[in-house]
């Protein structure tokens, strides 16, 4: 996977590291299955506060969905029909949220799939949903971070971003 600093265009190792110019960081959790990335700013920055607020919103949404799940599933189904087959493609779902579109896309057996969200709670939920699908041949990855600062360069055949 090609990773680079979105600010300085400097390559970052796929298993994590820092940009030598600005300090932008990509790190990988202990299991090696979840990447975290963030803009190099203090914990009191507007971005940090935004991430914290979104994490709380995600927890509320997972506990009691903001929009009816039937509505969300219908939207995911409609979006999937518009996209068409993703079999054999490298796919990124930016703003995975409840993971409903992810389920349809993964069922179609892409070569690889990335579930990305600013909320770690949504990403953990996406991982749980993927595991329940039992699609071991799909190279599945997750990432936590603001889509505006994602480090991926020329990594995907298809990028889906709904409701972000």
PyMOL commands that place a pseudoatom at each C-alpha (Angstrom):
pseudoatom trace, name=CA, resn=UNK, resi=1, chain=A, elem=C, hetatm=0, pos=[0.000, 0.000, 0.000]
pseudoatom trace, name=CA, resn=UNK, resi=2, chain=A, elem=C, hetatm=0, pos=[1.424, 3.375, -1.011]
pseudoatom trace, name=CA, resn=UNK, resi=3, chain=A, elem=C, hetatm=0, pos=[1.260, 5.850, 1.860]
pseudoatom trace, name=CA, resn=UNK, resi=4, chain=A, elem=C, hetatm=0, pos=[2.444, 9.431, 1.785]
pseudoatom trace, name=CA, resn=UNK, resi=5, chain=A, elem=C, hetatm=0, pos=[2.134, 12.581, 3.836]
pseudoatom trace, name=CA, resn=UNK, resi=6, chain=A, elem=C, hetatm=0, pos=[-0.831, 14.527, 2.380]
pseudoatom trace, name=CA, resn=UNK, resi=7, chain=A, elem=C, hetatm=0, pos=[0.944, 17.805, 3.201]
pseudoatom trace, name=CA, resn=UNK, resi=8, chain=A, elem=C, hetatm=0, pos=[4.507, 17.163, 2.007]
pseudoatom trace, name=CA, resn=UNK, resi=9, chain=A, elem=C, hetatm=0, pos=[4.099, 14.213, -0.423]
pseudoatom trace, name=CA, resn=UNK, resi=10, chain=A, elem=C, hetatm=0, pos=[6.830, 12.275, 1.391]
pseudoatom trace, name=CA, resn=UNK, resi=11, chain=A, elem=C, hetatm=0, pos=[6.505, 8.471, 1.421]
pseudoatom trace, name=CA, resn=UNK, resi=12, chain=A, elem=C, hetatm=0, pos=[5.591, 6.828, 4.715]
pseudoatom trace, name=CA, resn=UNK, resi=13, chain=A, elem=C, hetatm=0, pos=[6.194, 3.105, 5.353]
pseudoatom trace, name=CA, resn=UNK, resi=14, chain=A, elem=C, hetatm=0, pos=[3.008, 1.027, 5.032]
pseudoatom trace, name=CA, resn=UNK, resi=15, chain=A, elem=C, hetatm=0, pos=[3.407, -0.177, 8.614]
pseudoatom trace, name=CA, resn=UNK, resi=16, chain=A, elem=C, hetatm=0, pos=[3.535, 3.388, 9.892]
pseudoatom trace, name=CA, resn=UNK, resi=17, chain=A, elem=C, hetatm=0, pos=[5.903, 6.250, 10.480]
pseudoatom trace, name=CA, resn=UNK, resi=18, chain=A, elem=C, hetatm=0, pos=[6.215, 10.036, 10.555]
pseudoatom trace, name=CA, resn=UNK, resi=19, chain=A, elem=C, hetatm=0, pos=[6.781, 12.592, 7.865]
pseudoatom trace, name=CA, resn=UNK, resi=20, chain=A, elem=C, hetatm=0, pos=[10.304, 13.945, 8.295]
pseudoatom trace, name=CA, resn=UNK, resi=21, chain=A, elem=C, hetatm=0, pos=[9.178, 17.472, 7.362]
pseudoatom trace, name=CA, resn=UNK, resi=22, chain=A, elem=C, hetatm=0, pos=[5.910, 18.135, 9.202]
pseudoatom trace, name=CA, resn=UNK, resi=23, chain=A, elem=C, hetatm=0, pos=[5.474, 15.285, 11.686]
pseudoatom trace, name=CA, resn=UNK, resi=24, chain=A, elem=C, hetatm=0, pos=[2.297, 13.849, 10.073]
pseudoatom trace, name=CA, resn=UNK, resi=25, chain=A, elem=C, hetatm=0, pos=[1.966, 10.378, 11.546]
pseudoatom trace, name=CA, resn=UNK, resi=26, chain=A, elem=C, hetatm=0, pos=[0.585, 7.035, 10.454]
pseudoatom trace, name=CA, resn=UNK, resi=27, chain=A, elem=C, hetatm=0, pos=[0.657, 4.343, 13.087]
pseudoatom trace, name=CA, resn=UNK, resi=28, chain=A, elem=C, hetatm=0, pos=[-0.589, 0.769, 13.148]
pseudoatom trace, name=CA, resn=UNK, resi=29, chain=A, elem=C, hetatm=0, pos=[-2.188, -0.941, 16.130]
pseudoatom trace, name=CA, resn=UNK, resi=30, chain=A, elem=C, hetatm=0, pos=[-0.555, -3.929, 17.840]
pseudoatom trace, name=CA, resn=UNK, resi=31, chain=A, elem=C, hetatm=0, pos=[-2.545, -6.426, 15.720]
pseudoatom trace, name=CA, resn=UNK, resi=32, chain=A, elem=C, hetatm=0, pos=[-1.423, -4.740, 12.512]
pseudoatom trace, name=CA, resn=UNK, resi=33, chain=A, elem=C, hetatm=0, pos=[-4.989, -4.520, 11.229]
pseudoatom trace, name=CA, resn=UNK, resi=34, chain=A, elem=C, hetatm=0, pos=[-5.877, -0.899, 11.962]
pseudoatom trace, name=CA, resn=UNK, resi=35, chain=A, elem=C, hetatm=0, pos=[-4.061, 2.257, 10.858]
pseudoatom trace, name=CA, resn=UNK, resi=36, chain=A, elem=C, hetatm=0, pos=[-4.421, 5.609, 12.574]
pseudoatom trace, name=CA, resn=UNK, resi=37, chain=A, elem=C, hetatm=0, pos=[-3.440, 8.866, 10.938]
pseudoatom trace, name=CA, resn=UNK, resi=38, chain=A, elem=C, hetatm=0, pos=[-3.689, 12.466, 12.007]
pseudoatom trace, name=CA, resn=UNK, resi=39, chain=A, elem=C, hetatm=0, pos=[-2.680, 15.976, 11.192]
pseudoatom trace, name=CA, resn=UNK, resi=40, chain=A, elem=C, hetatm=0, pos=[0.233, 17.123, 13.377]
pseudoatom trace, name=CA, resn=UNK, resi=41, chain=A, elem=C, hetatm=0, pos=[-1.517, 19.515, 15.763]
pseudoatom trace, name=CA, resn=UNK, resi=42, chain=A, elem=C, hetatm=0, pos=[-2.046, 19.705, 19.497]
pseudoatom trace, name=CA, resn=UNK, resi=43, chain=A, elem=C, hetatm=0, pos=[-4.829, 17.933, 21.378]
pseudoatom trace, name=CA, resn=UNK, resi=44, chain=A, elem=C, hetatm=0, pos=[-6.711, 21.210, 21.737]
pseudoatom trace, name=CA, resn=UNK, resi=45, chain=A, elem=C, hetatm=0, pos=[-6.816, 21.978, 18.004]
pseudoatom trace, name=CA, resn=UNK, resi=46, chain=A, elem=C, hetatm=0, pos=[-10.106, 22.342, 16.191]
pseudoatom trace, name=CA, resn=UNK, resi=47, chain=A, elem=C, hetatm=0, pos=[-9.421, 19.007, 14.447]
pseudoatom trace, name=CA, resn=UNK, resi=48, chain=A, elem=C, hetatm=0, pos=[-8.838, 17.191, 17.712]
pseudoatom trace, name=CA, resn=UNK, resi=49, chain=A, elem=C, hetatm=0, pos=[-12.042, 18.618, 19.169]
pseudoatom trace, name=CA, resn=UNK, resi=50, chain=A, elem=C, hetatm=0, pos=[-13.902, 17.637, 15.982]
pseudoatom trace, name=CA, resn=UNK, resi=51, chain=A, elem=C, hetatm=0, pos=[-12.598, 14.057, 16.242]
pseudoatom trace, name=CA, resn=UNK, resi=52, chain=A, elem=C, hetatm=0, pos=[-13.694, 13.852, 19.879]
pseudoatom trace, name=CA, resn=UNK, resi=53, chain=A, elem=C, hetatm=0, pos=[-17.174, 15.170, 19.074]
pseudoatom trace, name=CA, resn=UNK, resi=54, chain=A, elem=C, hetatm=0, pos=[-17.516, 12.717, 16.186]
pseudoatom trace, name=CA, resn=UNK, resi=55, chain=A, elem=C, hetatm=0, pos=[-16.462, 9.808, 18.398]
pseudoatom trace, name=CA, resn=UNK, resi=56, chain=A, elem=C, hetatm=0, pos=[-19.277, 10.688, 20.804]
pseudoatom trace, name=CA, resn=UNK, resi=57, chain=A, elem=C, hetatm=0, pos=[-21.749, 11.025, 17.926]
pseudoatom trace, name=CA, resn=UNK, resi=58, chain=A, elem=C, hetatm=0, pos=[-20.710, 7.611, 16.600]
pseudoatom trace, name=CA, resn=UNK, resi=59, chain=A, elem=C, hetatm=0, pos=[-21.275, 5.970, 19.971]
pseudoatom trace, name=CA, resn=UNK, resi=60, chain=A, elem=C, hetatm=0, pos=[-24.751, 7.525, 20.184]
pseudoatom trace, name=CA, resn=UNK, resi=61, chain=A, elem=C, hetatm=0, pos=[-25.511, 6.413, 16.605]
pseudoatom trace, name=CA, resn=UNK, resi=62, chain=A, elem=C, hetatm=0, pos=[-24.389, 2.829, 17.240]
pseudoatom trace, name=CA, resn=UNK, resi=63, chain=A, elem=C, hetatm=0, pos=[-26.446, 2.680, 20.440]
pseudoatom trace, name=CA, resn=UNK, resi=64, chain=A, elem=C, hetatm=0, pos=[-29.546, 4.238, 18.887]
pseudoatom trace, name=CA, resn=UNK, resi=65, chain=A, elem=C, hetatm=0, pos=[-29.267, 4.994, 15.149]
pseudoatom trace, name=CA, resn=UNK, resi=66, chain=A, elem=C, hetatm=0, pos=[-29.716, 8.636, 14.188]
pseudoatom trace, name=CA, resn=UNK, resi=67, chain=A, elem=C, hetatm=0, pos=[-31.520, 7.560, 10.999]
pseudoatom trace, name=CA, resn=UNK, resi=68, chain=A, elem=C, hetatm=0, pos=[-33.762, 4.509, 10.878]
pseudoatom trace, name=CA, resn=UNK, resi=69, chain=A, elem=C, hetatm=0, pos=[-31.731, 1.442, 9.918]
pseudoatom trace, name=CA, resn=UNK, resi=70, chain=A, elem=C, hetatm=0, pos=[-34.303, 0.577, 7.229]
pseudoatom trace, name=CA, resn=UNK, resi=71, chain=A, elem=C, hetatm=0, pos=[-33.678, 3.969, 5.591]
pseudoatom trace, name=CA, resn=UNK, resi=72, chain=A, elem=C, hetatm=0, pos=[-29.907, 3.495, 5.846]
pseudoatom trace, name=CA, resn=UNK, resi=73, chain=A, elem=C, hetatm=0, pos=[-30.099, -0.025, 4.402]
pseudoatom trace, name=CA, resn=UNK, resi=74, chain=A, elem=C, hetatm=0, pos=[-32.266, 1.158, 1.494]
pseudoatom trace, name=CA, resn=UNK, resi=75, chain=A, elem=C, hetatm=0, pos=[-29.726, 3.913, 0.762]
pseudoatom trace, name=CA, resn=UNK, resi=76, chain=A, elem=C, hetatm=0, pos=[-26.837, 1.423, 0.923]
pseudoatom trace, name=CA, resn=UNK, resi=77, chain=A, elem=C, hetatm=0, pos=[-28.665, -1.004, -1.392]
pseudoatom trace, name=CA, resn=UNK, resi=78, chain=A, elem=C, hetatm=0, pos=[-29.434, 1.767, -3.881]
pseudoatom trace, name=CA, resn=UNK, resi=79, chain=A, elem=C, hetatm=0, pos=[-25.817, 2.964, -3.826]
pseudoatom trace, name=CA, resn=UNK, resi=80, chain=A, elem=C, hetatm=0, pos=[-24.528, -0.570, -4.364]
pseudoatom trace, name=CA, resn=UNK, resi=81, chain=A, elem=C, hetatm=0, pos=[-26.816, -1.016, -7.382]
pseudoatom trace, name=CA, resn=UNK, resi=82, chain=A, elem=C, hetatm=0, pos=[-25.428, 2.212, -8.881]
pseudoatom trace, name=CA, resn=UNK, resi=83, chain=A, elem=C, hetatm=0, pos=[-21.828, 1.123, -8.327]
pseudoatom trace, name=CA, resn=UNK, resi=84, chain=A, elem=C, hetatm=0, pos=[-22.161, -2.320, -9.844]
pseudoatom trace, name=CA, resn=UNK, resi=85, chain=A, elem=C, hetatm=0, pos=[-19.771, -5.198, -9.358]
pseudoatom trace, name=CA, resn=UNK, resi=86, chain=A, elem=C, hetatm=0, pos=[-16.592, -4.662, -7.339]
pseudoatom trace, name=CA, resn=UNK, resi=87, chain=A, elem=C, hetatm=0, pos=[-15.398, -8.243, -7.708]
pseudoatom trace, name=CA, resn=UNK, resi=88, chain=A, elem=C, hetatm=0, pos=[-11.601, -8.302, -7.909]
pseudoatom trace, name=CA, resn=UNK, resi=89, chain=A, elem=C, hetatm=0, pos=[-11.193, -4.562, -7.291]
pseudoatom trace, name=CA, resn=UNK, resi=90, chain=A, elem=C, hetatm=0, pos=[-9.396, -2.682, -4.527]
pseudoatom trace, name=CA, resn=UNK, resi=91, chain=A, elem=C, hetatm=0, pos=[-12.131, -0.689, -2.767]
pseudoatom trace, name=CA, resn=UNK, resi=92, chain=A, elem=C, hetatm=0, pos=[-12.101, 2.026, -0.090]
pseudoatom trace, name=CA, resn=UNK, resi=93, chain=A, elem=C, hetatm=0, pos=[-15.233, 2.990, 1.842]
pseudoatom trace, name=CA, resn=UNK, resi=94, chain=A, elem=C, hetatm=0, pos=[-14.595, 6.460, 3.265]
pseudoatom trace, name=CA, resn=UNK, resi=95, chain=A, elem=C, hetatm=0, pos=[-16.896, 7.256, 6.170]
pseudoatom trace, name=CA, resn=UNK, resi=96, chain=A, elem=C, hetatm=0, pos=[-17.939, 3.644, 6.764]
pseudoatom trace, name=CA, resn=UNK, resi=97, chain=A, elem=C, hetatm=0, pos=[-20.426, 4.658, 9.491]
pseudoatom trace, name=CA, resn=UNK, resi=98, chain=A, elem=C, hetatm=0, pos=[-22.824, 1.828, 10.355]
pseudoatom trace, name=CA, resn=UNK, resi=99, chain=A, elem=C, hetatm=0, pos=[-21.113, -0.374, 7.735]
pseudoatom trace, name=CA, resn=UNK, resi=100, chain=A, elem=C, hetatm=0, pos=[-24.228, -1.183, 5.733]
pseudoatom trace, name=CA, resn=UNK, resi=101, chain=A, elem=C, hetatm=0, pos=[-22.770, -0.392, 2.311]
pseudoatom trace, name=CA, resn=UNK, resi=102, chain=A, elem=C, hetatm=0, pos=[-19.579, -2.195, 3.289]
pseudoatom trace, name=CA, resn=UNK, resi=103, chain=A, elem=C, hetatm=0, pos=[-21.537, -5.422, 3.739]
pseudoatom trace, name=CA, resn=UNK, resi=104, chain=A, elem=C, hetatm=0, pos=[-22.886, -5.389, 0.176]
pseudoatom trace, name=CA, resn=UNK, resi=105, chain=A, elem=C, hetatm=0, pos=[-19.528, -4.434, -1.308]
pseudoatom trace, name=CA, resn=UNK, resi=106, chain=A, elem=C, hetatm=0, pos=[-17.622, -7.146, 0.595]
pseudoatom trace, name=CA, resn=UNK, resi=107, chain=A, elem=C, hetatm=0, pos=[-20.215, -9.791, -0.371]
pseudoatom trace, name=CA, resn=UNK, resi=108, chain=A, elem=C, hetatm=0, pos=[-19.239, -9.084, -4.017]
pseudoatom trace, name=CA, resn=UNK, resi=109, chain=A, elem=C, hetatm=0, pos=[-15.665, -10.267, -3.242]
pseudoatom trace, name=CA, resn=UNK, resi=110, chain=A, elem=C, hetatm=0, pos=[-13.364, -7.328, -3.938]
pseudoatom trace, name=CA, resn=UNK, resi=111, chain=A, elem=C, hetatm=0, pos=[-9.642, -8.105, -3.977]
pseudoatom trace, name=CA, resn=UNK, resi=112, chain=A, elem=C, hetatm=0, pos=[-9.109, -5.715, -1.062]
pseudoatom trace, name=CA, resn=UNK, resi=113, chain=A, elem=C, hetatm=0, pos=[-11.274, -3.472, 1.052]
pseudoatom trace, name=CA, resn=UNK, resi=114, chain=A, elem=C, hetatm=0, pos=[-10.526, -0.519, 3.327]
pseudoatom trace, name=CA, resn=UNK, resi=115, chain=A, elem=C, hetatm=0, pos=[-13.067, 0.715, 5.883]
pseudoatom trace, name=CA, resn=UNK, resi=116, chain=A, elem=C, hetatm=0, pos=[-12.093, 4.228, 6.948]
pseudoatom trace, name=CA, resn=UNK, resi=117, chain=A, elem=C, hetatm=0, pos=[-13.817, 6.552, 9.377]
pseudoatom trace, name=CA, resn=UNK, resi=118, chain=A, elem=C, hetatm=0, pos=[-12.903, 9.383, 11.695]
pseudoatom trace, name=CA, resn=UNK, resi=119, chain=A, elem=C, hetatm=0, pos=[-14.511, 7.366, 14.502]
pseudoatom trace, name=CA, resn=UNK, resi=120, chain=A, elem=C, hetatm=0, pos=[-12.668, 4.377, 15.924]
pseudoatom trace, name=CA, resn=UNK, resi=121, chain=A, elem=C, hetatm=0, pos=[-16.016, 3.059, 17.158]
pseudoatom trace, name=CA, resn=UNK, resi=122, chain=A, elem=C, hetatm=0, pos=[-17.387, 2.930, 13.609]
pseudoatom trace, name=CA, resn=UNK, resi=123, chain=A, elem=C, hetatm=0, pos=[-14.186, 1.257, 12.396]
pseudoatom trace, name=CA, resn=UNK, resi=124, chain=A, elem=C, hetatm=0, pos=[-14.387, -1.390, 15.140]
pseudoatom trace, name=CA, resn=UNK, resi=125, chain=A, elem=C, hetatm=0, pos=[-18.026, -2.001, 14.234]
pseudoatom trace, name=CA, resn=UNK, resi=126, chain=A, elem=C, hetatm=0, pos=[-17.043, -2.348, 10.561]
pseudoatom trace, name=CA, resn=UNK, resi=127, chain=A, elem=C, hetatm=0, pos=[-14.415, -4.949, 11.515]
pseudoatom trace, name=CA, resn=UNK, resi=128, chain=A, elem=C, hetatm=0, pos=[-17.030, -6.866, 13.514]
pseudoatom trace, name=CA, resn=UNK, resi=129, chain=A, elem=C, hetatm=0, pos=[-19.439, -6.832, 10.549]
pseudoatom trace, name=CA, resn=UNK, resi=130, chain=A, elem=C, hetatm=0, pos=[-16.695, -7.980, 8.171]
pseudoatom trace, name=CA, resn=UNK, resi=131, chain=A, elem=C, hetatm=0, pos=[-15.720, -10.856, 10.474]
pseudoatom trace, name=CA, resn=UNK, resi=132, chain=A, elem=C, hetatm=0, pos=[-19.353, -12.012, 10.614]
pseudoatom trace, name=CA, resn=UNK, resi=133, chain=A, elem=C, hetatm=0, pos=[-19.468, -12.179, 6.779]
pseudoatom trace, name=CA, resn=UNK, resi=134, chain=A, elem=C, hetatm=0, pos=[-16.698, -14.816, 6.765]
pseudoatom trace, name=CA, resn=UNK, resi=135, chain=A, elem=C, hetatm=0, pos=[-14.991, -13.640, 3.566]
pseudoatom trace, name=CA, resn=UNK, resi=136, chain=A, elem=C, hetatm=0, pos=[-11.387, -14.665, 4.319]
pseudoatom trace, name=CA, resn=UNK, resi=137, chain=A, elem=C, hetatm=0, pos=[-10.214, -14.169, 0.707]
pseudoatom trace, name=CA, resn=UNK, resi=138, chain=A, elem=C, hetatm=0, pos=[-10.867, -10.422, 0.898]
pseudoatom trace, name=CA, resn=UNK, resi=139, chain=A, elem=C, hetatm=0, pos=[-7.784, -8.483, 2.050]
pseudoatom trace, name=CA, resn=UNK, resi=140, chain=A, elem=C, hetatm=0, pos=[-9.589, -6.351, 4.651]
pseudoatom trace, name=CA, resn=UNK, resi=141, chain=A, elem=C, hetatm=0, pos=[-8.064, -3.306, 6.357]
pseudoatom trace, name=CA, resn=UNK, resi=142, chain=A, elem=C, hetatm=0, pos=[-9.319, -0.506, 8.561]
pseudoatom trace, name=CA, resn=UNK, resi=143, chain=A, elem=C, hetatm=0, pos=[-8.149, 3.038, 9.203]
pseudoatom trace, name=CA, resn=UNK, resi=144, chain=A, elem=C, hetatm=0, pos=[-9.101, 5.733, 11.694]
pseudoatom trace, name=CA, resn=UNK, resi=145, chain=A, elem=C, hetatm=0, pos=[-8.652, 9.340, 10.693]
pseudoatom trace, name=CA, resn=UNK, resi=146, chain=A, elem=C, hetatm=0, pos=[-10.084, 12.403, 9.033]
pseudoatom trace, name=CA, resn=UNK, resi=147, chain=A, elem=C, hetatm=0, pos=[-10.607, 11.718, 5.321]
pseudoatom trace, name=CA, resn=UNK, resi=148, chain=A, elem=C, hetatm=0, pos=[-9.210, 15.183, 4.566]
pseudoatom trace, name=CA, resn=UNK, resi=149, chain=A, elem=C, hetatm=0, pos=[-5.792, 13.984, 5.738]
pseudoatom trace, name=CA, resn=UNK, resi=150, chain=A, elem=C, hetatm=0, pos=[-5.682, 10.396, 4.511]
pseudoatom trace, name=CA, resn=UNK, resi=151, chain=A, elem=C, hetatm=0, pos=[-2.274, 9.091, 3.411]
pseudoatom trace, name=CA, resn=UNK, resi=152, chain=A, elem=C, hetatm=0, pos=[-3.306, 6.742, 0.582]
pseudoatom trace, name=CA, resn=UNK, resi=153, chain=A, elem=C, hetatm=0, pos=[-1.840, 7.316, -2.864]
pseudoatom trace, name=CA, resn=UNK, resi=154, chain=A, elem=C, hetatm=0, pos=[-2.840, 5.316, -5.928]
pseudoatom trace, name=CA, resn=UNK, resi=155, chain=A, elem=C, hetatm=0, pos=[-4.087, 2.427, -3.792]
pseudoatom trace, name=CA, resn=UNK, resi=156, chain=A, elem=C, hetatm=0, pos=[-7.683, 1.858, -4.916]
pseudoatom trace, name=CA, resn=UNK, resi=157, chain=A, elem=C, hetatm=0, pos=[-9.675, 1.065, -8.030]
pseudoatom trace, name=CA, resn=UNK, resi=158, chain=A, elem=C, hetatm=0, pos=[-12.846, 2.428, -6.457]
pseudoatom trace, name=CA, resn=UNK, resi=159, chain=A, elem=C, hetatm=0, pos=[-13.418, 4.933, -3.664]
pseudoatom trace, name=CA, resn=UNK, resi=160, chain=A, elem=C, hetatm=0, pos=[-16.892, 5.259, -2.157]
pseudoatom trace, name=CA, resn=UNK, resi=161, chain=A, elem=C, hetatm=0, pos=[-17.770, 8.182, 0.103]
pseudoatom trace, name=CA, resn=UNK, resi=162, chain=A, elem=C, hetatm=0, pos=[-21.392, 8.445, 1.169]
pseudoatom trace, name=CA, resn=UNK, resi=163, chain=A, elem=C, hetatm=0, pos=[-22.906, 10.728, 3.773]
pseudoatom trace, name=CA, resn=UNK, resi=164, chain=A, elem=C, hetatm=0, pos=[-19.649, 12.426, 4.774]
for i in range(1, 164): cmd.bond("trace and resi %d" % i, "trace and resi %d" % (i + 1))
show_as sticks, trace
zoom trace
